[in-house]
């Protein structure tokens, strides 16, 4: 979401797993992405119109950076995720002063056409099955029944009941029954 100075919502990007937000060097485009333990989906948004320009899938990405000209993205899978290939510990753009980078322009350039190999792969590929995501289960507990105390109410578990008072721990003040004042 984007808010103004009075915390009024100006725009809602929706709910998506996002843990990275990055402006390009000219502050025209915004990258919204989920890296690390998230799926690696990148959305590019135009800051002026707040419209989505592109969506990029970059699974297992651990590094992402804008080019100095602001038109390109560099994504990389760095070690130790990069396995069994040789190690790659660092990736980056060649340092370029911002004033020497070409101007971004007032209008966005059109997206390039997909290469024929990409277009044929898209036509021949099967769409991934939309498998519903379940609750996280520790690897050692998979295949075992869930204890009743950890089940949700709709799964036959017991409802959570909030206790009213916290049990005393240690000294909690004077106790007249023990003669302590």
Backbone as a chain_set.jsonl record, in Angstrom:
{"seq": "XXXXXXXXXXXXXXXXXXXXXXXXXXXXXXXXXXXXXXXXXXXXXXXXXXXXXXXXXXXXXXXXXXXXXXXXXXXXXXXXXXXXXXXXXXXXXXXXXXXXXXXXXXXXXXXXXXXXXXXXXXXXXXXXXXXXXXXXXXXXXXXXXXXXXXXXXXXXXXXXXXXXXXXXXXXXXXXXXXXXX", "coords": {"N": [[0.84, -1.171, 0.0], [0.388, 2.287, -0.58], [0.733, 5.251, 1.18], [-0.371, 8.59, 2.047], [0.815, 11.686, 3.603], [-0.947, 11.918, 5.7], [-1.663, 9.401, 6.35], [-3.517, 8.203, 4.668], [-4.828, 5.887, 2.417], [-3.384, 5.692, -0.709], [-2.87, 3.984, -2.821], [-3.414, 0.511, -3.395], [-1.591, -2.373, -3.64], [-2.43, -4.927, -3.446], [-2.541, -8.221, -1.926], [0.344, -9.961, -1.642], [3.152, -12.171, -1.49], [5.682, -10.345, -0.494], [8.896, -9.142, 0.096], [10.811, -7.386, -0.649], [11.458, -4.169, -1.813], [12.301, -1.93, -4.317], [13.483, 0.98, -5.873], [14.193, 2.071, -9.212], [17.267, 3.669, -10.383], [16.452, 6.191, -11.407], [14.088, 6.593, -10.167], [11.651, 6.009, -11.349], [10.551, 3.499, -11.866], [9.311, 0.805, -9.872], [10.297, -1.981, -8.039], [8.747, -4.804, -6.822], [9.106, -7.539, -4.898], [9.504, -11.008, -3.938], [11.892, -12.619, -2.287], [14.439, -14.944, -1.116], [13.078, -16.953, 1.238], [10.747, -16.919, -0.126], [8.77, -17.175, -3.2], [10.075, -15.927, -5.393], [8.932, -14.121, -7.185], [8.689, -11.298, -9.239], [7.382, -8.108, -9.503], [7.085, -5.357, -11.614], [6.43, -1.998, -11.342], [5.022, 1.003, -12.597], [5.809, 4.107, -11.343], [4.455, 6.517, -11.742], [1.909, 5.995, -12.922], [1.103, 3.909, -11.376], [0.585, 1.435, -12.37], [0.943, -2.031, -13.176], [3.743, -3.127, -14.901], [5.27, -5.344, -15.666], [5.65, -8.842, -14.908], [7.883, -11.025, -13.46], [9.307, -14.208, -13.194], [11.579, -15.437, -10.957], [12.898, -17.813, -9.58], [14.491, -18.928, -6.545], [16.191, -16.753, -6.341], [18.745, -14.81, -4.93], [19.959, -12.391, -5.053], [19.368, -9.174, -6.329], [19.423, -6.405, -8.507], [19.122, -3.091, -9.846], [20.108, -1.832, -13.05], [22.551, 0.771, -13.776], [21.409, 2.503, -15.679], [18.742, 2.11, -15.261], [17.008, 0.525, -16.735], [17.275, -2.208, -16.798], [17.361, -5.359, -15.031], [19.346, -7.188, -12.743], [19.477, -10.408, -11.737], [20.467, -12.958, -9.519], [21.516, -16.203, -8.494], [23.133, -16.975, -5.745], [25.877, -18.645, -4.039], [25.176, -20.391, -1.002], [23.031, -21.52, -2.371], [23.307, -22.12, -5.02], [23.77, -24.982, -6.41], [24.504, -28.101, -7.824], [26.555, -26.68, -9.044], [29.564, -24.77, -9.798], [30.828, -22.37, -7.384], [29.309, -19.171, -6.891], [29.826, -16.172, -5.609], [29.383, -13.425, -5.664], [27.663, -10.893, -7.477], [27.156, -8.246, -9.782], [26.578, -4.946, -11.214], [28.696, -3.137, -13.465], [30.432, -0.467, -12.031], [29.04, 2.702, -12.544], [28.868, 6.155, -12.838], [25.94, 7.968, -11.96], [25.305, 10.29, -13.386], [26.478, 9.801, -15.84], [25.05, 7.783, -16.942], [22.69, 6.797, -19.445], [19.812, 8.812, -20.161], [16.58, 8.128, -18.763], [14.106, 8.776, -19.88], [10.852, 10.191, -20.676], [8.656, 8.657, -21.4], [7.757, 5.216, -21.185], [9.665, 2.684, -22.721], [8.562, 0.372, -25.288], [7.94, -3.08, -24.544], [10.265, -5.639, -25.407], [9.896, -8.105, -28.042], [9.235, -11.556, -27.469], [11.699, -14.119, -27.782], [11.804, -16.579, -30.431], [12.271, -19.184, -29.415], [11.447, -18.975, -26.77], [8.75, -18.339, -27.097], [7.807, -20.713, -28.323], [8.328, -22.54, -26.287], [6.608, -21.646, -24.337], [4.109, -22.178, -25.475], [4.202, -24.971, -25.673], [4.508, -25.805, -23.056], [3.148, -27.157, -20.047], [0.598, -25.867, -17.961], [1.204, -25.074, -14.568], [-0.188, -27.12, -12.018], [-2.694, -25.97, -9.911], [-2.145, -26.401, -6.887], [-3.497, -26.55, -3.7], [-2.106, -24.719, -1.04], [-0.938, -26.075, 1.946], [-0.876, -26.285, 5.558], [2.187, -25.509, 7.176], [4.392, -28.115, 7.952], [6.674, -29.653, 10.034], [9.587, -31.349, 8.869], [10.263, -33.77, 10.185], [7.833, -34.459, 11.278], [6.078, -35.13, 9.314], [3.577, -37.084, 7.833], [2.701, -38.137, 10.182], [0.019, -38.268, 12.601], [-1.569, -35.215, 13.601], [-1.222, -33.83, 16.813], [-3.994, -33.351, 19.09], [-4.022, -30.94, 20.523], [-2.757, -29.158, 18.812], [-4.315, -28.938, 16.581], [-6.51, -27.174, 14.373], [-9.676, -25.588, 15.072], [-11.668, -26.275, 13.18], [-10.641, -28.663, 12.324], [-11.197, -30.517, 14.194], [-9.982, -30.002, 16.567], [-9.409, -28.707, 19.92], [-11.027, -25.72, 21.045], [-9.287, -22.635, 21.522], [-8.904, -21.275, 24.707], [-8.785, -18.37, 26.448], [-6.882, -17.608, 29.286], [-7.791, -15.959, 32.291], [-6.273, -14.837, 34.379], [-2.802, -14.423, 35.008], [-0.652, -16.928, 36.152], [1.017, -16.713, 39.336], [4.517, -16.025, 39.573], [7.15, -16.722, 41.433], [8.056, -14.221, 43.832], [5.392, -12.139, 44.524], [4.545, -9.931, 45.94], [3.311, -8.706, 49.143], [2.169, -11.258, 51.429], [-0.377, -11.894, 53.359], [-1.317, -14.275, 54.566], [0.914, -15.781, 55.182], [2.173, -14.289, 56.976], [3.842, -12.325, 56.054], [4.752, -9.036, 55.444]], "CA": [[0.0, 0.0, 0.0], [1.064, 3.577, -0.537], [-0.017, 6.182, 2.007], [0.072, 9.982, 2.017], [1.342, 12.154, 4.889], [-1.989, 11.763, 6.726], [-1.886, 7.955, 6.419], [-4.66, 7.801, 3.851], [-4.386, 4.966, 1.377], [-3.385, 6.226, -2.065], [-2.937, 2.852, -3.751], [-3.254, -0.811, -2.793], [-1.02, -3.311, -4.589], [-2.986, -6.246, -3.202], [-1.773, -9.047, -0.996], [1.269, -10.873, -2.303], [4.342, -12.365, -0.648], [6.701, -9.369, -0.899], [9.825, -8.738, 1.144], [11.801, -6.495, -1.249], [10.956, -3.037, -2.601], [13.467, -1.209, -4.807], [13.276, 1.94, -6.95], [15.316, 2.151, -10.134], [18.023, 4.887, -10.062], [15.724, 7.403, -11.775], [12.879, 6.579, -9.326], [10.453, 5.916, -12.178], [10.004, 2.155, -11.733], [9.405, 0.197, -8.545], [10.35, -3.438, -8.033], [8.122, -5.452, -5.668], [9.502, -8.929, -5.1], [9.631, -11.923, -2.808], [13.107, -13.421, -2.425], [14.796, -15.696, 0.087], [12.207, -18.105, 1.449], [9.542, -16.733, -0.933], [8.812, -17.832, -4.507], [10.914, -15.27, -6.382], [8.113, -13.426, -8.162], [9.039, -9.884, -9.309], [6.45, -7.227, -10.192], [7.621, -4.036, -11.926], [5.312, -1.057, -11.326], [5.325, 2.381, -12.975], [5.506, 4.944, -10.18], [3.53, 7.6, -12.096], [0.554, 5.495, -13.149], [0.891, 2.827, -10.409], [0.166, 0.242, -13.099], [1.941, -3.09, -13.292], [4.334, -3.182, -16.233], [5.706, -6.702, -15.971], [5.838, -9.818, -13.843], [9.005, -11.888, -13.805], [9.539, -15.316, -12.279], [13.008, -15.629, -10.707], [12.973, -18.682, -8.398], [15.752, -19.094, -5.81], [17.026, -15.562, -6.437], [19.248, -14.294, -3.662], [20.488, -11.048, -5.291], [18.67, -8.453, -7.391], [19.852, -5.006, -8.549], [18.841, -2.32, -11.051], [21.269, -1.336, -13.797], [22.69, 2.225, -13.594], [20.494, 3.242, -16.558], [17.389, 1.907, -14.754], [16.174, -0.211, -17.683], [17.501, -3.641, -16.71], [17.524, -5.965, -13.711], [20.277, -8.295, -12.611], [19.122, -11.338, -10.668], [21.468, -14.018, -9.428], [21.437, -17.211, -7.447], [24.478, -17.03, -5.189], [26.166, -19.778, -3.154], [25.173, -21.834, -1.181], [21.86, -22.028, -3.097], [23.744, -22.557, -6.325], [24.361, -26.281, -6.203], [25.876, -28.568, -7.648], [27.425, -25.925, -9.939], [30.631, -24.039, -9.112], [30.337, -21.321, -6.513], [29.208, -17.779, -7.309], [29.678, -15.478, -4.341], [29.002, -12.033, -5.827], [27.267, -10.456, -8.815], [26.83, -6.822, -9.747], [26.78, -4.141, -12.406], [29.922, -2.358, -13.506], [30.149, 0.854, -11.456], [28.862, 3.802, -13.49], [28.256, 7.324, -12.208], [24.554, 8.162, -12.394], [25.228, 11.359, -14.386], [26.95, 9.289, -17.122], [24.092, 6.795, -17.443], [21.746, 7.415, -20.381], [18.55, 9.27, -19.557], [15.525, 7.118, -18.792], [13.042, 9.211, -20.783], [9.549, 10.495, -20.076], [7.73, 7.559, -21.667], [8.353, 3.894, -21.055], [9.835, 2.025, -24.015], [7.761, -0.854, -25.387], [8.63, -4.319, -24.178], [10.728, -6.377, -26.586], [9.176, -9.332, -28.372], [9.864, -12.778, -26.967], [12.449, -14.895, -28.767], [10.995, -17.717, -30.9], [12.407, -20.351, -28.544], [10.621, -18.731, -25.591], [7.349, -18.434, -27.513], [7.444, -22.121, -28.527], [8.344, -23.203, -24.982], [5.393, -21.23, -23.633], [2.982, -22.88, -26.079], [4.311, -26.41, -25.409], [4.591, -26.139, -21.63], [1.899, -27.365, -19.328], [0.428, -24.921, -16.871], [1.353, -25.773, -13.286], [-1.454, -27.399, -11.348], [-2.916, -25.106, -8.748], [-2.287, -27.254, -5.713], [-3.687, -25.678, -2.547], [-1.024, -24.74, -0.049], [-1.388, -26.54, 3.244], [-0.185, -25.762, 6.72], [3.565, -25.969, 7.275], [4.604, -29.243, 8.85], [8.095, -29.951, 10.165], [9.962, -32.523, 8.097], [10.214, -34.964, 11.025], [6.469, -34.761, 11.699], [5.24, -35.411, 8.149], [3.051, -38.438, 7.79], [2.197, -38.505, 11.503], [-1.19, -37.511, 12.943], [-1.354, -33.994, 14.368], [-1.802, -33.895, 18.16], [-5.248, -32.608, 19.226], [-3.805, -29.585, 21.021], [-2.263, -28.301, 17.734], [-5.27, -28.897, 15.482], [-7.433, -26.052, 14.296], [-11.017, -25.936, 15.541], [-12.402, -26.952, 12.106], [-10.037, -29.972, 12.124], [-11.547, -31.367, 15.317], [-9.183, -29.646, 17.727], [-10.111, -27.996, 20.985], [-10.924, -24.276, 20.875], [-8.38, -21.953, 22.442], [-9.588, -20.529, 25.754], [-7.836, -17.45, 27.079], [-6.933, -17.583, 30.737], [-8.05, -14.604, 32.778], [-5.179, -14.343, 35.212], [-1.5, -15.05, 34.828], [-0.249, -17.552, 37.413], [2.136, -16.001, 39.95], [5.85, -16.619, 39.432], [8.054, -16.179, 42.436], [7.534, -13.247, 44.793], [4.447, -11.233, 43.868], [4.066, -8.931, 46.872], [3.045, -9.179, 50.518], [1.238, -12.356, 51.589], [-0.797, -11.862, 54.761], [-1.519, -15.602, 55.156], [2.192, -16.304, 55.641], [2.717, -13.358, 57.937], [4.818, -11.448, 55.417], [4.208, -7.73, 55.053]], "C": [[0.885, 1.233, 0.0], [0.147, 4.524, 0.223], [0.495, 7.597, 1.782], [0.531, 10.391, 3.416], [0.32, 12.046, 6.019], [-2.447, 10.303, 6.855], [-3.212, 7.56, 5.763], [-4.133, 6.93, 2.721], [-4.508, 5.626, 0.015], [-3.514, 5.107, -3.104], [-2.7, 1.552, -2.981], [-2.748, -1.761, -3.866], [-1.583, -4.713, -4.42], [-2.111, -7.031, -2.237], [-0.956, -10.047, -1.796], [2.47, -11.052, -1.389], [5.495, -11.488, -1.134], [7.585, -9.061, 0.297], [10.927, -7.823, 0.614], [11.093, -5.428, -2.063], [12.177, -2.228, -3.015], [13.069, -0.282, -5.948], [14.45, 1.849, -7.915], [16.033, 3.481, -9.896], [17.317, 6.198, -10.417], [14.407, 7.534, -11.019], [11.6, 6.542, -10.146], [9.769, 4.566, -11.995], [10.23, 1.643, -10.323], [9.369, -1.315, -8.709], [9.722, -3.925, -6.73], [8.37, -6.944, -5.835], [9.511, -9.706, -3.798], [10.819, -12.834, -3.037], [13.362, -14.18, -1.131], [13.924, -16.925, 0.216], [10.892, -17.971, 0.682], [9.793, -17.214, -2.362], [9.704, -17.172, -5.542], [10.121, -14.604, -7.488], [8.443, -11.938, -8.087], [7.944, -9.154, -10.08], [7.138, -5.887, -10.394], [6.427, -3.109, -12.093], [5.805, 0.316, -11.747], [4.886, 3.286, -11.837], [4.499, 6.044, -10.507], [2.101, 7.115, -12.238], [0.14, 4.446, -12.128], [0.326, 1.574, -11.072], [1.298, -0.76, -13.194], [2.42, -3.159, -14.725], [4.683, -4.612, -16.607], [5.734, -7.54, -14.708], [6.899, -10.796, -14.314], [9.104, -12.987, -12.752], [11.052, -15.518, -12.158], [13.172, -16.504, -9.465], [14.39, -18.795, -7.859], [16.674, -17.887, -5.883], [17.458, -15.119, -5.055], [19.859, -12.911, -3.821], [19.747, -10.428, -6.464], [19.09, -6.991, -7.337], [19.46, -4.386, -9.883], [20.152, -1.955, -11.731], [21.375, 0.171, -13.563], [21.75, 3.035, -14.491], [19.038, 3.055, -16.14], [16.479, 1.125, -15.665], [16.257, -1.719, -17.517], [17.628, -4.074, -15.252], [18.567, -7.067, -13.791], [19.78, -9.143, -11.453], [20.137, -12.461, -10.687], [21.126, -14.963, -8.3], [22.871, -17.406, -6.96], [24.641, -18.256, -4.293], [25.648, -19.457, -1.762], [23.951, -22.372, -1.913], [22.235, -22.603, -4.451], [24.472, -23.883, -6.174], [23.819, -27.229, -7.244], [26.868, -27.854, -8.558], [28.535, -25.253, -9.121], [30.041, -22.869, -8.337], [30.324, -19.96, -7.196], [28.89, -16.994, -6.046], [29.202, -14.04, -4.489], [28.633, -11.77, -7.282], [26.929, -8.978, -8.724], [27.083, -6.161, -11.084], [28.127, -3.444, -12.328], [29.607, -0.972, -12.945], [30.117, 1.938, -12.535], [28.267, 4.975, -12.735], [26.864, 7.582, -12.794], [24.457, 9.239, -13.467], [25.744, 10.913, -15.748], [26.02, 8.224, -17.702], [23.139, 7.482, -18.41], [20.435, 7.768, -19.681], [17.471, 8.204, -19.745], [14.411, 7.506, -19.752], [11.729, 9.416, -20.06], [8.542, 9.372, -20.292], [8.48, 6.239, -21.538], [8.511, 3.27, -22.436], [8.982, 0.767, -24.079], [8.606, -2.078, -25.031], [9.096, -5.029, -25.441], [9.906, -7.638, -26.803], [9.951, -10.534, -27.839], [10.586, -13.491, -28.106], [11.595, -16.091, -29.209], [11.093, -18.943, -29.993], [11.555, -20.196, -27.289], [9.148, -18.869, -25.944], [6.937, -19.887, -27.713], [7.431, -22.884, -27.204], [7.094, -22.867, -24.193], [4.179, -21.977, -24.169], [3.008, -24.354, -25.697], [4.297, -26.768, -23.936], [3.206, -26.303, -21.036], [1.799, -26.318, -18.226], [0.549, -25.676, -15.544], [-0.007, -25.96, -12.623], [-1.545, -26.534, -10.095], [-3.199, -25.98, -7.539], [-2.463, -26.347, -4.502], [-2.552, -25.835, -1.544], [-1.603, -25.155, 1.297], [-0.622, -25.868, 4.356], [1.222, -26.33, 6.761], [3.659, -27.088, 8.298], [6.091, -29.55, 8.859], [8.404, -31.271, 9.482], [9.869, -33.807, 8.919], [8.81, -35.364, 11.424], [5.555, -35.102, 10.527], [4.829, -36.874, 8.132], [2.51, -38.911, 9.126], [0.92, -37.722, 11.791], [-0.838, -36.294, 13.805], [-1.967, -34.152, 15.755], [-3.012, -32.967, 18.265], [-4.998, -31.158, 19.64], [-3.294, -28.632, 19.939], [-3.219, -28.208, 16.56], [-6.105, -27.627, 15.545], [-8.819, -26.526, 14.726], [-11.787, -26.701, 14.472], [-11.822, -28.327, 11.785], [-10.329, -30.922, 13.283], [-10.722, -31.098, 16.559], [-10.006, -28.921, 18.772], [-9.969, -26.494, 20.772], [-9.985, -23.678, 21.921], [-9.202, -21.138, 23.432], [-8.546, -19.663, 26.445], [-8.004, -17.518, 28.589], [-7.059, -16.141, 31.207], [-6.86, -14.054, 33.545], [-3.905, -15.107, 34.9], [-1.09, -15.681, 36.15], [0.961, -16.822, 38.002], [3.44, -16.766, 39.766], [6.75, -15.956, 40.457], [7.358, -15.21, 43.374], [6.628, -12.271, 44.071], [3.866, -10.21, 44.849], [3.813, -9.518, 48.237], [1.999, -10.285, 50.531], [0.817, -12.423, 53.052], [-0.98, -13.243, 55.383], [-0.233, -16.213, 55.673], [2.858, -15.363, 56.619], [3.791, -12.447, 57.371], [4.16, -10.144, 55.02], [5.265, -6.888, 54.464]], "O": [[1.999, 1.212, 0.523], [-1.053, 4.598, -0.045], [1.641, 7.795, 1.38], [0.627, 9.551, 4.311], [0.699, 12.08, 7.189], [-3.509, 10.027, 7.415], [-3.928, 6.688, 6.255], [-3.09, 7.228, 2.139], [-5.589, 6.066, -0.379], [-4.179, 5.266, -4.127], [-1.9, 1.5, -2.047], [-3.403, -1.94, -4.893], [-1.236, -5.607, -5.192], [-1.068, -6.551, -1.792], [-1.499, -10.871, -2.531], [2.773, -10.166, -0.591], [6.201, -11.849, -2.077], [7.091, -8.757, 1.382], [11.874, -7.513, 1.337], [10.238, -5.73, -2.896], [13.002, -1.874, -2.172], [12.394, -0.706, -6.886], [15.577, 1.582, -7.498], [15.457, 4.36, -9.255], [17.57, 7.218, -9.776], [13.681, 8.507, -11.222], [10.56, 7.005, -9.677], [8.54, 4.492, -11.972], [11.208, 1.998, -9.664], [8.525, -1.858, -9.421], [10.129, -3.497, -5.65], [7.902, -7.549, -6.799], [9.523, -9.135, -2.708], [10.767, -13.724, -3.886], [12.597, -14.072, -0.173], [14.013, -17.841, -0.6], [10.012, -18.82, 0.821], [10.908, -17.617, -2.693], [10.066, -17.832, -6.516], [10.593, -14.528, -8.622], [8.475, -11.369, -6.996], [7.613, -9.546, -11.199], [7.712, -5.336, -9.455], [5.522, -3.386, -12.88], [6.872, 0.756, -11.318], [3.732, 3.243, -11.412], [3.753, 6.464, -9.623], [1.177, 7.751, -11.732], [-1.043, 4.122, -12.02], [-0.327, 0.756, -10.423], [2.468, -0.387, -13.281], [1.618, -3.24, -15.656], [4.425, -5.046, -17.73], [5.828, -7.023, -13.595], [6.826, -11.329, -15.422], [8.997, -12.719, -11.555], [11.727, -15.745, -13.162], [13.545, -16.001, -8.405], [15.362, -18.764, -8.614], [17.844, -17.995, -5.515], [16.653, -15.057, -4.126], [20.246, -12.301, -2.824], [19.524, -11.087, -7.479], [19.116, -6.392, -6.262], [19.462, -5.054, -10.917], [21.179, -1.789, -11.073], [20.384, 0.796, -13.186], [21.335, 4.132, -14.117], [18.173, 3.783, -16.627], [15.277, 1.055, -15.407], [15.407, -2.443, -18.034], [17.952, -3.28, -14.37], [18.655, -7.787, -14.786], [19.673, -8.665, -10.324], [20.611, -12.866, -11.749], [20.53, -14.58, -7.293], [23.714, -17.939, -7.682], [23.653, -18.836, -3.842], [25.689, -18.288, -1.377], [23.836, -23.588, -2.067], [21.545, -23.483, -4.968], [25.659, -23.908, -5.848], [22.625, -27.117, -7.523], [27.943, -28.396, -8.817], [28.449, -25.18, -7.895], [28.918, -22.434, -8.59], [31.216, -19.638, -7.98], [27.807, -17.136, -5.479], [28.665, -13.477, -3.535], [29.216, -12.35, -8.198], [26.461, -8.514, -7.684], [27.717, -6.734, -11.971], [28.637, -3.191, -11.236], [28.615, -0.361, -13.342], [31.048, 2.07, -13.33], [27.256, 4.813, -12.052], [26.654, 7.424, -13.997], [23.626, 9.133, -14.368], [25.473, 11.589, -16.741], [26.198, 7.812, -18.848], [22.809, 8.651, -18.209], [20.017, 7.101, -18.735], [17.451, 7.482, -20.741], [13.823, 6.629, -20.384], [11.514, 8.885, -18.97], [7.666, 9.158, -19.454], [9.69, 6.171, -21.757], [7.582, 3.32, -23.242], [8.702, 0.156, -23.048], [9.825, -2.088, -25.203], [8.386, -5.021, -26.447], [9.301, -8.17, -25.873], [11.181, -10.513, -27.775], [10.136, -13.466, -29.251], [10.753, -16.563, -28.445], [10.11, -19.664, -29.819], [11.0, -21.177, -26.794], [8.378, -19.45, -25.178], [5.835, -20.27, -27.318], [6.609, -23.781, -27.019], [6.575, -23.709, -23.46], [3.307, -22.37, -23.394], [1.959, -24.938, -25.423], [4.093, -27.933, -23.595], [2.237, -25.676, -21.463], [2.806, -25.933, -17.632], [0.049, -26.794, -15.418], [-0.861, -25.074, -12.662], [-0.586, -26.399, -9.336], [-4.352, -26.259, -7.213], [-1.646, -25.45, -4.295], [-2.107, -26.944, -1.248], [-2.636, -24.641, 1.726], [0.192, -24.977, 4.112], [1.436, -27.494, 6.422], [3.073, -27.01, 9.378], [6.702, -29.691, 7.799], [7.595, -32.198, 9.505], [9.436, -34.834, 8.398], [8.598, -36.493, 11.868], [4.365, -35.341, 10.732], [5.633, -37.771, 8.384], [1.916, -39.987, 9.199], [0.752, -36.617, 11.275], [0.074, -36.345, 14.63], [-3.121, -34.568, 15.868], [-3.058, -31.924, 17.613], [-5.68, -30.249, 19.165], [-3.382, -27.417, 20.112], [-2.954, -27.46, 15.62], [-6.368, -27.082, 16.617], [-9.097, -27.725, 14.739], [-12.485, -27.665, 14.787], [-12.443, -29.09, 11.046], [-9.765, -32.015, 13.344], [-10.755, -31.883, 17.507], [-11.16, -28.565, 18.535], [-8.905, -26.031, 20.362], [-9.903, -24.157, 23.052], [-10.097, -20.394, 23.033], [-7.548, -20.165, 26.962], [-9.121, -17.489, 29.105], [-6.506, -15.224, 30.601], [-6.489, -12.896, 33.356], [-3.938, -16.292, 34.57], [-1.174, -15.021, 37.186], [1.831, -16.364, 37.261], [3.463, -17.996, 39.798], [7.067, -14.771, 40.352], [6.176, -15.38, 43.672], [7.05, -11.637, 43.104], [2.786, -9.675, 44.6], [4.072, -10.699, 48.469], [1.054, -10.261, 49.743], [1.554, -12.941, 53.891], [-0.82, -13.393, 56.594], [-0.283, -17.093, 56.532], [3.985, -15.607, 57.048], [4.568, -11.86, 58.124], [3.133, -10.138, 54.341], [5.002, -5.751, 54.073]]}, "num_chains": 1, "name": "protein.A"}
